[in-house]
Amino acid sequence: MNTLVLLLICVAILLCGYIFYGRWLCKQWGVGEGNEETPAHTMEDGVDYVPAKAPVLMGHHFSSIAGAGPITGPINAAIFGWLPATLWILVGGIFFGGVHDFGALFASIRHKGQSIGEIISANMSKRAKRLFIIFAYLTLILVVAAFASIVASTFGATVVDGVVDKAASASNATVAMVSLLFIVVAVAFGFLVYRRNTPMGISTILGVAAIIICMVVGMNFHPIYLSTNTWMIVVGIYIAVASITPVWILLQPRDYLSSFLLYAMLAVAVVGVVGAHPTIDNNLFPAFTGFAVDNGNGVQYLFPILFTTVACGAISGFHSLVSSGTTSKQLDKEKDAKPIAFGGMLLECVLAILTICAIAYARQTGHTKGATDIFAGGIAAMVAAIPGLAGLENILYTLLVLTYSAFCLTSLDTATRLARFMFQEFWLEPGQTVADVKDGWKKVVVNPYFATIITVVLGIALGMNGYAKIWGLFGAANQLLAGLGLLAVATWLGNIGKNNKMFLLPMAFMMVVTISSLAITVKNQVGIIMKGTADWGPYAQTILAVLLIVLAIILVIEGIQTLFGKNKKAA
């Protein structure tokens, strides 16, 4: 298969899905039929609820949901061949992930911009809401821990015998310097757009130019060499500030400007595929390797592993938290929901397909040292194969690695803010908002500063003390979030008399995938424990996996009872 042919076929399918299936979903749900104002206007507070121009919000949403997921997912799933991953990206993106993200955003704006937890509370039960929020919050703490650790490790200096090795640390120092400069540029951009009312076009040109300057400066001047642990503390302070500052100061502008790095990365990848259009070597990257593959770490089964690894490139529960957590509070017009949520998901599918192409060429050129090397090396080598562009390979490789790393920080500050929202909503009664709590102990626990401090302390502490021992659960936990997100929106649509059938099959499938994956985890971890050499990791994974299975079963039972009328609430 030629990579250019593969890319063109996949883009055509995704475009048809956006136009035709997306239009049908809008009609079925009644998106944009009325002239109702969104929560960004009706509940505007200048901090979390702030209307954003569609391109700016698209930048925030796309940067937050993309991150490293659509790159690492297909790379991990490549053991089964390029065809299963490609088919799941297409089918999953259109009929699972697109519906999931779009539905979560639409349901949230019809529920005062609140999270999936509040949608569950309003349409199922208060108990179901609290169970979901506890699970979602703990998952987000794990995300904060992992991404903070990743960011700190990409910033941290190499220390040999107590002395910083500046030569070995130059690359990390560059990433750190560019990231710090980028934050300054984002704040300046926010003031230009929202306080000086500078036209968006002019601000964007200035912002993109500033990004380029930041990268040039960072690659030539990077004097900050701190240890990884020190960076963990610095990152903790940053995400605490980012969680409570008004979105127009940092979150919106940072993610909007970050999206241009992602768009540039997509553009470079497309140029590489179009210009070099290499054919996939079936010996190095077969179309299909089998339903069970031994990759040296034991036998891996296509079901359910394919569907938990290719997460962000097809469907990811984290997306519903973004859609219903930050994006819904900034949506200017209801009609913007389709391009931002459904379109954003399908654009992420394009990135996942480009990753498939990168894997194919990376294996031909020897770039196989981890996800970063596979993606950046494959794309850079393709561009370099175009006549006249051979000299760009090293530069493009460095810039792609830098861009790839930058998105971990983007996802990190969004995850922290989402966790803060979850913590606050846990204490609220059905239909209640934070502003409705006037006194008592609840006023303390729903305070954004209190919720942020708790979240950051837990996340950074876990990140510095072995989050990796339970990270293996994240894939299944993330897809359980997706299944529950689909369930929540389906119950709401059913309660208001709208067509929800497009949610039922994806929801059932993701629940089966999740429970199967968790059951395998329990089996494997018990096996490790029985050998008598296990530390606390296998015990924690076993206990948490069993609890997640119980949680899934309880919420599915309540959801089914609601869907079929036993617990149906009045619309």
Steps between C-alpha positions, in 0.01 A plus 500: 500500500631843405488743794363784286214282374429391857496860622271622219251216551489558875462879473217456248317260733546730799383803300185314389440400862525861613271636228229237486502323838573822686209674326269210586602512868421872514152436363433210737602695810375843398839670519472871430126490430412767755659832584593396852810662644778266607622480863803708398255793471230417755751414772795717394729561799824611337688200641361164378195609299638725226373505138778417255518557127461170315862482373634571849278237661586251226865557586437435869285195439724341235819563697345356816360180347790432265820513701709188452206256490434470124873440451582251777174306452553388138870435574408262784229335287739450206587153631171379343579656161400825331158383377323431834623830642392691189153344493444572869616861457244552220204310648577602855564864414175556311251275678652480849735788581326766291160417648651481849678838486218684322234350726690585818545863393137541393365339817724718716388829345142392569599435865652840592842403365546239771676167471390150408457440873226762523332358188498160671358659816222676313402197292589196710567550872708691753676177599597432139636853470719466806633161393585640158668813638714303745616280215554790257683706762739218590562438129583867452736492799680213324513709181639798691761278663606338173509815288675703771762228521538490120529879477750516786710223344508680164611818681736343755877520477727195495703486821822295521668469841310803624604717204271608216614368161403797284587329176269207574232736639493753215200347327291494820608853588384613155156346551473663842605843372259494206216390728564782746521760225184357349307567823609866491388531137162341584433751778593790270270359230212478748539864598517609135182317401284538810616827653634701207246358251773450240351331188538122511684488167768747610532336842540158340772620265685660790448190715628256237800726434569505874485118512766480229716750690454296820621186324800675349592659834448176692718299262785750535458627857395262778676586825259323738625159616287360784456144625189301413370519857544876506310526174221289653454768766515780242247320281275454805506874567428573134199269474361636828510852360367386161206325668363811672592789272233625255502288185555803277836575666672166449289197405330638189799682350753231588294221345406711198864580427601140580256382237710670234790276601268204458371628165859555388586145609205370297607708200860373515372143523271549200787652300710198586235248395405687183858576397661166580187278482689187608343159464448305821750213511289197586801320647573783744142612565245230404136585443396243761715295736227300673246513780763395754856634484799422721702823515758370745300606806241224475212439262296809412144451372346726238180503703488694723853651477453673164199690634671618818828604337372695198307725736528867403523404132157332510318559830623619838315565823729793575337681207160501670656662804652773281177550302286525813764658721667795330375514139130520592568799727657693212273408206373823344224352282333161504564452128875509575469168686514285185824636348673524837404163652415275204745672265773508766467125554524421128799730460663298775424190295700656213796539736464134598500393132810713437659318792429168324684637195786617723532156661533339157785727392666506843542123483663535157742768621590356840312743724367256758618641835170582666186687393670837464773363273254296294269792428753783466756279326250355254354837402836679482647221288205516258543874452875453457432244226341774288759632247668813630384463862756253636666770710183556704487160666686584822324836540156350444576212734590742779194718440265199489640366827464846654138529380419149620635578846322837522157338482552308820506835683187616314308189601637528852357843584165403346490177704571695820215741434267209418594323824428822690154515342436136591601554862266800527204329333524195727362703792214664311136395504325420169457818298712704742801704388802622697352851503191366681703391804498799736630374835600205718766235446388446141602853415854407607528174306353646178735796517716487184821571694435217746405257223809595299743457790362155583519396134853626438643357823351156427608503136858618557546270800387199296718612209807504728421170669435227247194579287645261240413205724129556430525672159420167333138550606466831318402358160206305640403781740503752216277282283267439794464878516408492131237233552350688795504824302304333220258356759445838665417682178279213382289516819460877471395486134255221583353705784435800274356287221789525253653218297776335703543176308834609352642476854381154596730276294815707565415511872442124524818427302719726714361347819582149376848617397558662839379213715694248288818708531457539875436128542825424314680750723369326813609161366850624410557690824379210715748282312780741593386507863491119516872488407573668833724779368243776452531850648192717564435560129329169408291512818385854420422414137302192604291686758437797271412278203243308706351828627477633143319186385250541786460869418435424134238237582316728750487794260398283204213352702379848599542619144301212356224556753489867399516429127214252519281705726527351850695796639408745224502861618278771370660713231 
